[in-house]
């Protein structure tokens, strides 16, 4: 393993001794990181850095850990839910790794998508394409972008994607997501673990959502429950679906698939597929596709938010031909970062994720909380 792989292995390892000298070094760095977190919190608490409040409700979706817990699918779910309740909603994201991250800007005005993914970041672009009629802004300074949103769009609710650690902008509700399998990773702070901040920080949350809940949620529930006594706790599952299909040069019409999520992943059953992805959980993506009964011929994994080169895409296409794949399969997030047409030798199947709350309790919580906060404004 190279150094990066060894660090990632140590970050996810429960073994206190197995990481050896590297583990000791990472533990020291994690200790320094913890001190920095504490100092930052004290500076904000004592007014050393001023916080700002907007003239509308502010709801944040965030998490405690590095990696994917479903923040973006929940942001999309919440934006649609709030809109269905009659609220004017604007979504603000950081725009991670987009050129507009530092200066900020409007991704969508609720009518047209105004930025490419390279400008606004893959997640913001995907949200803008999915939500359509809801304005989307990006910028590292969420307070500044919130003020711009209020001035231009007059929202009743601003929804922040991935902002639990963004203390500069005051929120009315913080919704924190935790993965049901390992809510706190190995329980250690970055870089010895995957925690962005200690588990006790859940005291700031207005609600906790345990995501990726499968048949047995008890292990995750037991870990989270001590921190959730004062906060409502909800369970959510993830549902994978086909969001797009790009026709391949050599694809047979008999094998083509409809677009816009009108088919299920079961159409991949028994088919030979080649995967590629650059997300936080590449292994989970592969498991999702394997559960369809498809036969994975090869898989190419890249780092989260990876920017694909022409050479890499050509390599993927060449491999698909050599392995006689029926389909090339990737994620919706990756799809936002790549050339859409005129490249693929066979059909490209794009897989997205929707979040699902089965009993309606979360929807009722959101409705009641927004109604209560609106009366106080």
Buried (B, 14 or more C-beta within 10 A) or exposed (E): EEEEEBBEBBBEBEEEEEBEEBBEBBBEBBEEBBEEBEEBEEEBEEEEEEEEEBEBBBBBBBBBBBBBBBBBBBBBBBBBBBBEBEBBBBBBBBBBBBBBBEEBBBBBBBEEBBBEBBBBBBBBBBBBBBBEEBBBBBBBBBBBBBBBBBEEBEBBBBBBBBBBBBBBBEBBBBBBBBBBBBBBBBBBBBBBBBBBBBBEBBEBBBBBBBBBBEEEBEEBBEBBEEBBEEBBBBBBBBEBBBBBBBBBEEBEEEEEBEBEBEBEBEBBEEBBBBBBBBBBBBEBBBEBBBEBEBBBBBBBBBEBBBBBEEEBBEEBBEBBEEBEBBBBBBBBBBBBBBEEEEBBBBBBBBBBBBBEBEEEEBBEBBBEBBEEBBEEE
